[in-house]
Amino acid sequence: MEGIGLTHYLTLSAVVFCIGVFGMLTRRNAVGVLMSIELMFNAVNITLVAFARYVTPATITGQVVAIFTIAVAAAEATVALAIVLLIYQHHRGIDVDRINFMKW
């Protein structure tokens, strides 16, 4: 019986990414869409770390890139939540379908 290999991590990453895409396409709430995008970022991080571990085990390039991705995702989440708060103050709701930015 073998341990957990690269295929297992890639399968997990694909499942988490698909859950994120499904959530992004089906959610009407802006916060739900942001959470789905964060799931997709985490799936990419799993893939990066898995490739770094199994393809080139002597380097830590995948972990470094994953840390940079986490930092970018944190900044993105901060800016996106600030935008969601402004949308809520202006429209009294965060339903993505009701918001039309092109109409003044």
N, C-alpha and C positions, 0 to 999 in steps of 0.2 A: 504494500500500500504506500503510495507516494504522498508527499505533503502538498501543500497548496502551491500551484505553479502559476506561470504567467497567464495561462489561459483562464484560470479562475478569476484573477484580478481584472483581466480585460472583459470577461463576461459580466462581472459586477459593475464595472465602469459603464458598459453598454446599457445595462438595465437601469442604472441610476440616471444616465443621460436620457434614455427614452422616457422615464418617469418625468424628468424635467421638461422635456419637449411636450409631452402630453399635458402636463400642468400648465405650461405657458399658453398652449393653444386653447385650452378649455376654461381657464379661469376668467372671470369677469372682474374680479377685484384686483387692483393694482398691486397690493401687498402680496397676494397669491402669485401673481406673475413674477414679482421680484424674487420670491422664495424659489420658484421654479428655475429662474436663471441662476440662482446660487447653487441649486442642485446640479445644473449642467457644469458650472465651474468646478464643483467638487469631483464630478466624474472625470473631467480632464485632469485634475490633480492626481487622482488615483492612477490614471493611465501613465502620466509622466513619472511618478514614483515607481510604478511597476516596471516600466521600461528601463529606468535607471538601475533598478535592482537586478533585473534578470538579463539585460542585454549587455550593459557595461558595468559590472559590479564594482570596479575599482574607482569609479568616479562618483561624485555626488551632484552631478549636473542636474538630474531630474528633481532632486530635493530642493536645490537652489531655485530652479525655475518655478517649482510648486510654491515656495515661500513668496516669490515675487507675485505669482498669480493670486495668492491669498491676500497680499497687501493691496493689489489692484481691485480685487473683489470687495474688500472692506471699504475702500474709497468709493467704489461704485455704489455700494449699498448706502453709504452715508449721503451721497448726492441724490440718489434716487428717492430715499425716504424724505429728504428735504423737499424734493419736487412733489411727492405725494402729499405732504402736509400742506403745501401751497395750493395744490389742486383741491384738497378737501376744504380749505378755508374759502376758496373762491366759488366752488360748485356745490358745496355741502354734500359731497359724496365722492367715492373713489371708484365708481364703476367705470371701467375702461370704455365700454360701448357708448356711454352718454357724453363723454368728453370729446369735443371737437375743437381742436386748437386753430383750425383754419377759419373758423367763423368768429368774427369780432362782434 
